[in-house]
Amino acid sequence: MTPPTLYTQRLILRPLELADAEAIQQQFPHWEVVRYLNARVPWPYPADGALSYLRDIALPAIARGEEWHWSIRLNSAPVQLIGNISLMDEADNNRGFWLGPAWQGQGYMSEACAAVTEYWFEVLGRDVLRVPKAAPNLASRRISERAGMRLVGSDEDDFVCERLPREIWEITREQWRRLR
């Protein structure tokens, strides 16, 4: 089942579709976007990386009801894809995202995270949201801190840039509702 389009004050979160491949291929393969992503992301990013990802990974996972993926677009420029945000039904890995370099540092990802977190708790009915991240990824850490998440674990993992300390951040549905 395809997730619904979500709207925030400044953003449109539209379910990913195969037609988004070209826009993702333009925005995604930048070092400042991928360096702290899981090493499953191929680097250097192949010319058909976005198409392969959508066709072989994201869209089949959506169809199985295991993942929910949205493109991130500005209300003021709805044709332009600026990033992606996803929810996953995996242990210790429930949300991931990326944003094109031109749009980083403007609060867009915090806004997108708030919308999909609400979807996770209120529509999907989940009890806890867990988010892994590379420990040096301070921007991602700030998003989790501002959202009221807490650090619940750490270990190491392989990221596109190298093996790094990894943190697991968490918020329960009850904590999230209290903070709203």
Secondary structure as GFF3:
##gff-version 3
##sequence-region A 1 180
A	DSSP	beta_strand	6	7	.	.	.	ID=ss1
A	DSSP	beta_strand	11	15	.	.	.	ID=ss2
A	DSSP	three_ten_helix	18	20	.	.	.	ID=ss3
A	DSSP	alpha_helix	21	27	.	.	.	ID=ss4
A	DSSP	alpha_helix	31	34	.	.	.	ID=ss5
A	DSSP	alpha_helix	49	53	.	.	.	ID=ss6
A	DSSP	pi_helix	54	58	.	.	.	ID=ss7
A	DSSP	alpha_helix	59	63	.	.	.	ID=ss8
A	DSSP	beta_strand	67	74	.	.	.	ID=ss9
A	DSSP	beta_strand	77	90	.	.	.	ID=ss10
A	DSSP	beta_strand	93	99	.	.	.	ID=ss11
A	DSSP	three_ten_helix	101	103	.	.	.	ID=ss12
A	DSSP	alpha_helix	108	118	.	.	.	ID=ss13
A	DSSP	pi_helix	119	123	.	.	.	ID=ss14
A	DSSP	beta_strand	128	134	.	.	.	ID=ss15
A	DSSP	alpha_helix	138	146	.	.	.	ID=ss16
A	DSSP	beta_strand	150	158	.	.	.	ID=ss17
A	DSSP	beta_strand	163	172	.	.	.	ID=ss18
A	DSSP	alpha_helix	173	179	.	.	.	ID=ss19
###
